[in-house]
Amino acid sequence: MAARWTTRNTRLFSGTEQVANFRSMSTIYPVRVIRRSTRPRPFESGTAIALPKSFTYGGASHDTRA
């Protein structure tokens, strides 16, 4: 069973600059290096889907074609 660990509030989505949070991520969460494969394989392509022309978030309309 994987070790249990808790997270702390990193405020990743607070709207302020996040450089320090991402730079120190290895001190916040357990990490390990994943080496590239000696025989990489491409991902299969899935069925393409169309985005809506716009969407509303936080009371504001956003254009996906911009």
Backbone as CSV, one residue per row, in Angstrom:
resi,resn,N_x,N_y,N_z,CA_x,CA_y,CA_z,C_x,C_y,C_z
1,MET,0.838,-1.180,0.000,0.000,0.000,0.000,0.883,1.243,0.000
2,ALA,0.504,2.221,-0.777,1.273,3.458,-0.858,1.227,4.202,0.472
3,ALA,2.298,4.903,0.759,2.343,5.689,1.993,1.311,6.811,1.936
4,ARG,0.690,7.074,3.054,-0.272,8.174,3.118,0.468,9.462,3.455
5,TRP,0.054,10.532,2.856,0.637,11.825,3.152,-0.449,12.879,3.053
6,THR,-0.257,13.932,3.775,-1.247,15.003,3.781,-0.730,16.164,2.961
7,THR,-1.635,16.973,2.513,-1.249,18.154,1.752,-1.413,19.382,2.621
8,ARG,-0.706,20.403,2.282,-0.901,21.670,2.970,-1.471,22.655,1.960
9,ASN,-2.029,23.717,2.433,-2.623,24.702,1.541,-1.512,25.453,0.818
10,THR,-1.290,25.128,-0.452,-0.234,25.771,-1.227,-0.717,27.015,-1.943
11,ARG,-2.003,27.302,-1.869,-2.597,28.478,-2.503,-2.226,28.568,-3.991
12,LEU,-2.230,27.412,-4.671,-1.848,27.395,-6.081,-2.799,28.188,-6.957
13,PHE,-4.027,28.351,-6.525,-5.004,29.033,-7.369,-5.532,30.291,-6.695
14,SER,-4.665,30.988,-5.987,-5.078,32.183,-5.254,-5.068,33.436,-6.121
15,GLY,-4.457,33.374,-7.305,-4.367,34.540,-8.172,-3.074,35.309,-7.988
16,THR,-2.264,34.927,-7.023,-0.977,35.587,-6.832,0.108,34.811,-7.569
17,GLU,1.304,35.388,-7.626,2.408,34.730,-8.322,2.717,33.375,-7.683
18,GLN,2.931,32.365,-8.511,3.068,30.992,-8.024,4.465,30.403,-8.196
19,VAL,5.431,31.204,-8.603,6.765,30.678,-8.894,7.344,29.911,-7.710
20,ALA,7.285,30.481,-6.516,7.875,29.825,-5.342,7.185,28.503,-5.039
21,ASN,5.866,28.456,-5.193,5.143,27.210,-4.924,5.574,26.099,-5.866
22,PHE,5.651,26.395,-7.164,6.025,25.358,-8.125,7.498,24.985,-7.985
23,ARG,8.342,25.957,-7.694,9.769,25.688,-7.551,10.047,24.772,-6.361
24,SER,9.240,24.875,-5.308,9.481,24.069,-4.112,8.516,22.894,-3.983
25,MET,7.876,22.498,-5.077,6.889,21.417,-5.038,7.479,20.128,-4.462
26,SER,8.764,19.879,-4.712,9.378,18.643,-4.205,9.524,18.647,-2.691
27,THR,9.443,19.804,-2.055,9.489,19.853,-0.591,8.094,19.755,0.008
28,ILE,7.073,19.908,-0.825,5.687,19.869,-0.357,5.092,18.476,-0.534
29,TYR,5.346,17.855,-1.681,4.776,16.548,-2.014,5.892,15.550,-2.292
30,PRO,5.643,14.262,-2.056,6.654,13.259,-2.397,6.852,13.214,-3.918
31,VAL,8.088,13.129,-4.345,8.394,13.116,-5.778,9.398,12.009,-6.082
32,ARG,9.468,11.658,-7.348,10.513,10.758,-7.814,10.748,11.042,-9.290
33,VAL,11.953,10.777,-9.744,12.324,10.996,-11.137,11.794,9.841,-11.967
34,ILE,11.185,10.157,-13.086,10.727,9.137,-14.033,11.558,9.314,-15.299
35,ARG,12.352,8.334,-15.594,13.229,8.395,-16.771,12.438,8.102,-18.043
36,ARG,12.897,8.691,-19.136,12.220,8.435,-20.407,12.480,7.007,-20.865
37,SER,11.572,6.510,-21.646,11.674,5.147,-22.149,12.748,5.059,-23.224
38,THR,13.377,3.913,-23.306,14.315,3.682,-24.408,13.555,3.309,-25.675
39,ARG,12.269,2.941,-25.508,11.409,2.605,-26.651,10.070,3.337,-26.518
40,PRO,10.055,4.661,-26.718,8.799,5.401,-26.554,7.771,5.014,-27.609
41,ARG,6.511,5.082,-27.232,5.413,4.793,-28.159,4.445,5.966,-28.132
42,PRO,3.977,6.383,-29.289,3.043,7.518,-29.322,1.681,7.122,-28.758
43,PHE,0.986,8.114,-28.215,-0.384,7.887,-27.779,-1.281,7.747,-28.996
44,GLU,-2.309,6.949,-28.869,-3.278,6.835,-29.946,-4.107,8.110,-30.001
45,SER,-4.491,8.506,-31.202,-5.344,9.683,-31.366,-6.781,9.303,-31.094
46,GLY,-7.449,10.141,-30.347,-8.859,9.907,-30.055,-9.740,10.673,-31.023
47,THR,-11.013,10.512,-30.854,-11.966,11.236,-31.678,-11.948,12.707,-31.292
48,ALA,-11.792,13.569,-32.272,-11.764,15.008,-32.009,-13.149,15.491,-31.606
49,ILE,-13.180,16.433,-30.680,-14.451,17.035,-30.286,-14.374,18.535,-30.535
50,ALA,-15.488,19.128,-30.826,-15.536,20.564,-31.084,-15.770,21.315,-29.775
51,LEU,-15.040,22.403,-29.606,-15.272,23.259,-28.451,-16.499,24.122,-28.697
52,PRO,-17.186,24.521,-27.641,-18.270,25.481,-27.838,-17.660,26.821,-28.263
53,LYS,-18.432,27.655,-28.934,-17.916,28.954,-29.374,-17.602,29.854,-28.192
54,SER,-18.325,29.666,-27.097,-18.074,30.459,-25.897,-18.568,29.692,-24.675
55,PHE,-18.142,30.160,-23.500,-18.628,29.583,-22.249,-18.651,30.679,-21.194
56,THR,-19.410,30.451,-20.144,-19.508,31.419,-19.059,-18.826,30.852,-17.828
57,TYR,-17.969,31.676,-17.221,-17.292,31.279,-15.985,-17.162,32.512,-15.099
58,GLY,-17.531,32.370,-13.860,-17.418,33.480,-12.919,-18.243,34.683,-13.324
59,GLY,-19.350,34.430,-14.003,-20.222,35.524,-14.414,-19.780,36.235,-15.680
60,ALA,-18.677,35.799,-16.294,-18.186,36.433,-17.519,-18.205,35.430,-18.664
61,SER,-18.523,35.918,-19.851,-18.538,35.079,-21.045,-17.147,35.085,-21.677
62,HIS,-16.666,33.914,-22.094,-15.336,33.782,-22.693,-15.466,33.148,-24.073
63,ASP,-14.768,33.709,-25.051,-14.787,33.227,-26.432,-13.649,32.226,-26.618
64,THR,-13.942,31.007,-27.039,-12.897,29.994,-27.226,-12.149,30.170,-28.544
65,ARG,-12.637,31.029,-29.413,-11.969,31.255,-30.700,-10.902,32.330,-30.602
66,ALA,-10.779,32.988,-29.468,-9.824,34.098,-29.319,-8.403,33.592,-29.234
